[in-house]
Amino acid sequence: MTTNTPDAAFLASIKTPQQDFDTAAIRQLDSAHFLHPFTDHGSLAEKGARVMVRGEGIYLWDSEGHKILDGMSGLWCVNVGYGRTSISQAVYRQMETLPFYNSFFNTTNVPAVTLAAQLAQLAPAPFKHVFFTSSGSEANDTNVRLVRRYWDLLGHPERHTIIGRVNGYHGSTMAGASLGGMAGMHAQGGLPIPGIVHIGQPNYAEAPKGMTEAEFGIVAAGWLEQKILELGPDKVAAFIGEPVQGAGGVIIPPPTYWPEIQRICDKYDVLLIADEVITGFGRLGTWFGSELMQIQPDLITFAKGVTSGYVPLGGVLVGSRVAHVLIEKGGEFNHGFTYSGHPVACAAALENLRIIQDEQLVNAVAVDTGPYLKQKFASLSDHPLVGHADSLGFVAGLNLVRKKAEHLHDCVPFDQALHVGMICRGYMFANGIIMRAVGDRMIVAPPLVMTQAQVDEMVDRIRQSLDDTLADLIKRGWV
Ligand SMILES: *Cc1c(COP(=O)(O)O)cnc(C)c1O
């Protein structure tokens, strides 16, 4: 094995930061040729993209030499931080040994098998099987195929409809975007596809005034029961949700919500799919968010944190209820991808999981840095622009409001057309911190390796950026 390890000089040479990038030329080529995901290309061409060139730990550097604290872990994925040589070495070794082979025709490979076994061990109890994909979207497409196949095999092909949630995010393939509840995505391309419907999200900010969080959790879960009864229980295949909604704006559900969802799924025999693409692999201080929410899903979607984003990988953890039927009664399951069980991606995942375990990152988020982030982040609530700041594990969000009030339901929001969140995001960037804006909600999901001192640094930069935003809004006469 060691004969294939790249030598220290080689590694040093590729890790030396290059200083002289022709940023203008890269920007020009970028707008001439690269269609970015989820991007208004006209406006990007005007502004020019920021060119990221290097990462180390929780920091990024752009082509102009700016050092930026990455509050978003890339895109919710770089859990172990940037610059992990042991992952690049594991990938390099695997590429030298066996860069690819398929798993279609009675063949397998060692990293995929090892990873499947390890994931089965890390997952909550009744999970023994894994179906690999290369992304979260493909994994959710797989879920659609799996649950419909499951009911077909049991002689109930009419159990076909899958229930998702408004403002949920499950990826951007045709099925992924359909399972999600993003109006802007549905509006382009004739989505959702047939057989997928949605209920409201458990967003306490939208609860009727006077309702407690606990009460609202039961009410929001009740929308699932209403929808099942409306469709007819014998028509419903599955319910899918993120334990904590990520792309929707870090929507942390009331503690009463998920146990009630579980009760309803059990009552009507509806399969429960937990999309843990963000909440998996330690983000909430547990290996999987399902543990924290005290649910036992039948299927778990994973991606992102499984490799910390170093190489694309996703998949579905298939619980015993579904696996049993698929294997015992199944015959051939006519679904899969060229890269299902890709040996290089699986090698990256194995090393990534070793790091998470050896450095006890899940425990750190549970008992050390997570509670510390909660306390520091909550302290931002005293800022005049912040209506409400909350967090869970290593996800956090705050709402920018025009007028504060004691209770979040009494805060006065900004006119959405003003795009105050985007203005604030600009100041965050200028102050060297990446925070994402979802409307006027500013969110973070930092790498799990962030220390307490770095939490302080992040929160200081956020506060400075909020001050800058406020000064700007006062100048505009908006507050
Ligand atoms: C990112 C994400 C996906 C989609 O994953 P891709 O790898 O981008 O296809 C699905 N579900 C959730 C919850 C996500 O956050």
Ligand as a Chemical Component Dictionary entry (heavy atoms), coordinates in Angstrom:
data_LIG
# 
_chem_comp.id                   LIG 
_chem_comp.type                 NON-POLYMER 
_chem_comp.pdbx_formal_charge   0 
_chem_comp.three_letter_code    LIG 
# 
loop_
_chem_comp_atom.comp_id 
_chem_comp_atom.atom_id 
_chem_comp_atom.alt_atom_id 
_chem_comp_atom.type_symbol 
_chem_comp_atom.charge 
_chem_comp_atom.model_Cartn_x 
_chem_comp_atom.model_Cartn_y 
_chem_comp_atom.model_Cartn_z 
_chem_comp_atom.pdbx_ordinal 
LIG C1 C1 C 0 -28.087 18.753 -0.909 1  
LIG C2 C2 C 0 -29.287 17.965 -0.593 2  
LIG C3 C3 C 0 -29.794 17.013 -1.477 3  
LIG C4 C4 C 0 -29.242 16.850 -2.872 4  
LIG O1 O1 O 0 -27.953 16.381 -2.896 5  
LIG P1 P1 P 0 -27.094 16.572 -4.275 6  
LIG O2 O2 O 0 -25.838 15.838 -3.941 7  
LIG O3 O3 O 0 -26.939 18.034 -4.485 8  
LIG O4 O4 O 0 -27.864 15.925 -5.345 9  
LIG C5 C5 C 0 -30.847 16.232 -1.075 10 
LIG N1 N1 N 0 -31.385 16.371 0.137  11 
LIG C6 C6 C 0 -30.947 17.291 1.020  12 
LIG C7 C7 C 0 -31.571 17.367 2.364  13 
LIG C8 C8 C 0 -29.879 18.123 0.679  14 
LIG O5 O5 O 0 -29.487 19.052 1.531  15 
# 
loop_
_chem_comp_bond.comp_id 
_chem_comp_bond.atom_id_1 
_chem_comp_bond.atom_id_2 
_chem_comp_bond.value_order 
_chem_comp_bond.pdbx_ordinal 
LIG C1 C2 SING 1  
LIG C2 C3 SING 2  
LIG C2 C8 DOUB 3  
LIG C3 C4 SING 4  
LIG C3 C5 DOUB 5  
LIG C4 O1 SING 6  
LIG O1 P1 SING 7  
LIG P1 O2 DOUB 8  
LIG P1 O3 SING 9  
LIG P1 O4 SING 10 
LIG C5 N1 SING 11 
LIG N1 C6 DOUB 12 
LIG C6 C7 SING 13 
LIG C6 C8 SING 14 
LIG C8 O5 SING 15 
# 
